[in-house]
Amino acid sequence: MTCPSCGSQNAEAARYCGSCGGSLTAGCPHCRAEVPVGLRYCNACGLPMPGHPRTDAALGASEAELWLPSERRLVSVLFVDLEDFTALAEALDPEDVRNLQARYFEAARSIVAHYGGTLEKFIGDAVMAVWGAPAAHEDDAERAVRAALEMVAAVGTLRGAVPGRRLRARAAVGTGEAAVTPGVEGQGIVAGDLVNTAARLQAAAQSNTVLVDDTTRRMVGDAVAFEPAGLRALKGKSLAVVAWHAVGVAGERPKGRGAKASGRGRAA
């Protein structure tokens, strides 16, 4: 076997180079078997080995990233979108729509970063953000809810909508276990039913409100004021989800849902 580091020849059964001490095997991310360095595919399970230049070229960089190993983590997922954005876009000039979206996305970036989250992706007029991956904090669920409240409030202050018509948003936060793949680019780092549940919960939220699932409410505790929102039958879910309205930071309860909680909370 040829050492990829120094080019020396070694016995086929060798695990380390006898000349430089470099590893002659790599761990398969799929079956965890030891695979000789340089193989394009695992000789135990037959799946592609990420990191090999020919394999990555054949798959494409983003596809190769999908084969990276994932791990289970407790995360909080936030979804926010603009209400009636399709009708709004129809009533505005395309350049005005683009400028409005730019301000919306910039506000999202700023707020998510302030609360130590990771901006996962933009999907049309929807924003997805994650707390707990790649970095984790003890109060990730609280950070996500605070960010949701602030984003809904911030949307109401954005200018550029149809005259006499205020922009509105709706948001949701779900917390639970998900499969996390650190280090990927251009693909979601979080996957699992939690993501679908959070997205469906956001779609069920009313204008200018933030819905959370029961796990999020329990983890946030008294740091945020909540009101019961009942059982929600979400599309594609076999069981109804217990939902709660996040109405404001504790001690700073707003007069109406969607009103801005004064001051930003804990930062990263």
Secondary structure, 3 states (H helix, E strand, C coil): CECCCCCCECCCCCCECCCCCCECEEECCCCCCEEECCCCECCCCCCECCCCHHHHHHHCHHHHHCCCCCEEEEEEEEEEEECCHHHHHHHCCHHHHHHHHHHHHHHHHHHHHHCCCEEEEEECCEEEEEECCCCCCCCHHHHHHHHHHHHHHHHCCCCCCCCCCCCCEEEEEEEEEEEECCCCCCCCCEECHHHHHHHHHHHHCCCCCEEEEHHHHHHHHHHEEEEEEEEECCCCCCCCEEEEEEEEECCCCCCCCCCCCCCCCCCC
